[in-house]
Amino acid sequence: MLTVLSPAKSLNLEPQKQTSKFSTPEFLDEAETLVKKLRRMSKKSLRELMGISEDLAELNHERFNQWARPFSTENAKQAALMFNGDVYQGLQPEQFKARDLAFAQDHLRILSGLYGVLRPLDLMQAYRLEMGTSLTTRSGNSLYDFWGDKITDSLNRELESHKQPELVNLASNEYFKSVKPKLLAGSVITPVFKEIKDGKSRTIALFAKQARGRMAAWIIQNRIDQPDQLSDFNLDGYEFQADESTSAKLTFSRPQPPPVGKK
């Protein structure tokens, strides 16, 4: 059983002492192709392409120009320890022990607009390039066109080595669109997280992102490798809702927490 997550826009660039182990991304050649195209763009063009501020455009223009191979622990950092958004606040990889990181390396993949697919210990250099970016390449007018079947093929190679060829989709819609479920060697299971307030349930983006990270951490730390174990997830007040679930969609809900600072 393999789990996929989205990356994050915010990054933790501080050096880490948690592990000396690292691996190399599978699609570095493809990433370099994208970087070469992006570094030819002006700051203004980057700002318009990504819909970001002038400061962020300048920062990422600099990052693309500094991007260089070969990767090492001197100029790059393990992906799971660099991403720092809501999902990763739920994942809390900085708390993983060595055996947790080893399990994650075999059972968790991070989808990326620049790198395609990343293992948790794959070294990466800082970047910002969301999968939904309409970047024109020889393959088409979007990153979905650029990656084509490559991400799906990579996941299939991983699934072939698993006794249970299910893919647990804890990624956002934007990123999972880079995967082609009909071409996957296994079935897809998508957990959904809902908040209940005034008798109504709904998905709230912030809570859903954190919950995806929490479930991924729970899978890793409890060595979950059977699909029927997923319904046991019960962290942060979430409970499995069998009557709202199917074999392809697992629904979890909880009473909506009060706003921060209120009880």
C-alpha positions, 0 to 999 in steps of 0.5 A: 500500500502506497500513500501520496501527499501534496507538497507545500509552498512554505519551506523549512530551510534550516539545517536538520540533524535528524538523519544523515540518510538521503536519496536522489529524485527519480526525475532530476533530468525533467526537473532540470528541463523545467528549471532551465525554462523558468530561469529564462523568464523575467521576474515579471513573467514569473509573477504573472505565471504563478500569480505571486507577489513581486517579492516572491517572484524575485525570490523564486527567480533567484532560486531557479538561477541558483538551482544546480546539480549535483545535489548534496546535503550541502545544497539540498535537503530531504523533501519531507523535512523541507516542506512546511505547510499545513499538511506537514504540520500534521505529518510532523516528520521531525518527530519520526524515528529512524524506523519511521523514516525507513517505512516512509521511504518505502510507503510514502510519495510526495507529488511535485510540480517540479520534481514529479514524484519525491520520496521522503528522503529525496534531496531537493532544492528550494522551489515554488512551482504548483502543479496547476501552473499553465507552463508551456513546454514542448509537451503542451500548455500545462505541467499536467501535459509535461508530466504526462504518464510519468508520474503514474508510471513511477507509482506503478513501479512502486506498487508492483513491489507492494503486496497490497497494490492500493494507492491511498490518495491524501493529495489535493485535487490539484496534485492528484490530477497528475495521476491517471487512476485508470492506468494505475496497477491498483485501486485508489482509496481517498480519505475525506475529512469533514467538520460537523457544525449545527448538524451539517458536515463540510470539508474545511481546507485547513483542517483537511490538509492537517488531517491528511498529514496526520493520517499519513503520519499515523500510517507510517508510525503504525506500519499500516499496510492493509486497506481495511486498517484505514478505517481505524484512524481516529486522531484529533477527534475524527471517526470513521463514517461507514454509512458515508463511505465506499471502498474508494472513499473513506469518510471521517468526521468530527465536531468542528473545533472552535476558532483558535483562542476560543473554547 
